[in-house]
Amino acid sequence: MNDNLKISIIIIGYNTAVELIELLNSINALEGASNVVEVIYIDDGSCDSSFSRFQNFNLKFHKVGENLDKNYGRSFATQRGINLA
């Protein structure tokens, strides 16, 4: 984690490409927080384009993504996101 960051938004996704874009648009609408927020996306083994959509999305915040090789479950993915924060 960058020492200047104060807030980590951790997103866990599994085959949620459409919903992810809506969520990222909402996060991008946040005002005045670009220097204190990071967005961490953990893709929990999706079969759709969720991870590539996250990678290609023009997010105004620092972003980190990890694509798990299979579905490990929400608890594992959440802990992985916390470890990356």
WOPE-V888141 format. One line per field, one symbol per residue. psi: psi as a letter, one per 20 degrees, with the letter a starting at -180 (. if undefined). Layout:
BEGIN
psi = ???
END
This chain:
BEGIN
psi = qphiqhppopppqollgghgggghggghipqkjhijpqpppoolkqiakgghgghipnpjrpqpqpoqiroiqggghghggghi.
END
